[in-house]
Amino acid sequence: MKTLIVGAGALGGIMGARLLAVGASVSLATRSGTAAEEIKASGLRVTGIGGDLYTAAGEVTSLAEYSVPGTFDLIVLATKAQDAIDVAPSLVRLLAPGGTLLPIQNGGVPLTLASRLGKQYVLGGLSNLTGTMLRPGVYKQTNAGHVPIGELGGGESDRSERVRQWLCRAVNVKVTPNLQGAVWSKLLLNCSITTTGAIAGMTMRAYIDRPEGRELFGRTYDEALSVALASGVRPEKMLVDPIPPGWNGRSISGEAYNLWLGEILNGYGDAKASMQQDFEPGKCRNHRDGARNHTRGECS
C-alpha cells in the first residue's frame, strides 16, 4: 500500500519513521523544502514509548512537489486541522483508483472533507497517540495510545480493515464502528487536558496536583460529557472508560474516581499538549504575526 504522510510533525513523523523502519513504502510531505532537506540530512529518529529507532528518511519533499496523479493508495493527513481542510482537495488526484484519504485530526475534519470531496475518498480517523517533535526528524513518543479509524456512517468495512493492518506495522490502530463516539471521547480529553495544559503552561500531572487544577479538570470534563450524552452520542473507550465511576451528571470523589483519574494520568500526565507546544516561543509561525491567528488552527 503505497503511502504518503502529509505533515512531518510529531504524529506524522512517528508514523512515518516506524513504517519506514519495517520496510513499508512511505513518502513524507513537508510544508517547505527547507524542512524536507533538514529531515533528509538527519534521517528520522524516534525515542520513548514503543521503542527507539533510527531510519533513513526515504522520499521526503515539500507537498508542492508531489504532482503525479494516481500515485498513492493511502494518504494520511497529519497536519493541523485547517491545513488538512485546505490541502485535501489537491490531494485527491494523487490517489490511485480505490485509494483512501485518512485525516487524523480531532473534531469534524473527516466529515467536512467527505461533504466536499465525497465519502468514497475519506476514511475517518483521529489520534489517541501523543508525541513531541524535538526538531524536524527527531521525535519522542510519550504514550502507548492508538489511532482509531472508521467509516463516517458507522459500521465496519473492508477498507478500514486493510488500512488498519497496514498502519499497525507502525502504531496501534483500531477500527471502531462508532467513530463519532471516538471523536467525542477525544474531545472530552482535549477540553479537560489539552486546553487546560496550554492555558496553565504545564503538563496534566503538574496542574492536577494543585487543588484549583484538579477542580478545573473535573468541572470541564463533566460539562463536556454532559453535552456529549445530550447529543445522543455514545462515547467510545479510549485509554479509560469515558464515563467516570458513579458519574451522575458530575464526578463523584472517592477511591474509584481517583483510580480512574490515575489511569488518565498514566496515559497523558507527562505529555506536553500540542496546543501548549504551539504557544512556546518560536514554535508557531502565526503566533509571531498575532495570537488571533491561532483561532484558525494554523500553527505548525
Beta strands, then each sheet from edge to edge (+ up, - down):
strand 1: 3-6
strand 2: 26-30
strand 3: 44-48
strand 4: 53-55
strand 5: 59-62
strand 6: 72-77
strand 7: 95-103
strand 8: 124-125
strand 9: 131-135
strand 10: 138-141
strand 11: 147-150
strand 12: 173-175
sheet 1: 5+ 2+ 1+ 6+ 7+
sheet 2: 4+ 3- 10- 9+
sheet 3: 8+ 11- 12-
end
